[in-house]
């Protein structure tokens, strides 16, 4: 301690030194142990075929530079970035992002490690593809090409085929018009060994239509009277559209008070009829003409249906039960 920091009284006793006079302690100097992990990482053994991670530190029109935490950098050439023909270094690679790549060579001729992002993506992608396949997950893909019998898209960098029959519920006149569009799909076939990946957009539309139909049916109430259009005559009755994409069965026994041999004796396809909802079960709607009374109020649009009726009719079963047996 310096003389300035020492004060003595007449009896040579040391006085308390004010805190402000004490010199601040210097910051500790880092030791080699503090850098052990970085040093070990920089000298780890990297072999061809390894999949390693790195941070993008630079890019040009023809290659991407990657910091691997190694004593030398990694380089990914344009042809090893992606199998997707729509891929763009400018749009799809960002400086600062972490990427995975496969080691192609430990020396590209300039002292750097030659890498392939597309080969690593394909290996890692199939793990994700199988997971989505098992879970029936909905994926979003962009259609890049129309081919014979369908279209091509890329899922996680893997080429996928969507047959024309599985593209949508609607009729397709021109597959080329779908190029560039993004759609939701599910995986219907996934075979890594054969590099076979097949998707279906139609399945997603069916699922959504079933859910939407079930939601509409869940709002119907027994005892409701509404108008509908006879869609189809069958020996056992007729199917009547009551709006909102919903149809119910008008059994032959519910058409008339009189006993009839055929629905055609009373109604024809295309006729507008007034019907009462008498039952809703497992997603099926049962209708009756003979139960309609003059005093019944008619709901013209089932979307405007009241929540409850004074007739005591109950609402339909729960949504899960409705979804189980719905047939479009």
C-alpha angles and dihedrals in degrees: 000000000000124000089249090062093051123078126175131197124219090280091053090250116152114245124217111274115227114247090236090065096056114101113242114252113253119244113262115262112241114250130214089259089065089061097039095108093048092046093048091048093050092054099039117126115261118192136188111273095031117132109220137172128234145161121255107241100169145001141190135180091278108032149014126229119217131195106221097178084249133121088261135035131251124238127203116193121214095255091055097051103079146346090218109104090210092057116126127190089209096051104028104039121063127190108245097030122122117238137178121229140172120241110242097172136356090222126037092188093268098068095266130116113254112224140184120211095181094056092050090046091054093052093046092040095061090058089055092042092055090048092052091045093054093046095043087232120182112240130190119227138171119232109233105172143020114222137171108303098000148350138287128233134166123239114192087339094307119121112246131189124216113193115224089242090057099045100086144338090249126082112267118218099173125023091192089067088066095059110112095021123122118223139177115243145164128226112252099170128026120173113160095183090057094035087234118153120167125182135191127209090175092065091057091050090050091051091050092046091051092050092047092048092049090051090053093047090049089063094055119104128208111246095035115139117210142150125257145170123250105240104176137005118219130178090252097045142297139288113234126196110221096182136263089073092295126132131185136196117251101198117214089244090058098051101077142005086233121075110255132186096210135020087231089074089071110015140028134201109278095029119134110231137180112233140175123223103236101169142011116192134155091350093307123121121212119202137192134198097182093057093059111109129200091243093056117111112233119226105208095192118039088206087069093051115141120245094242141010132221087230087076094242112162127230118254127275122282121290095252091057092048093052094052100073106019114137119194 
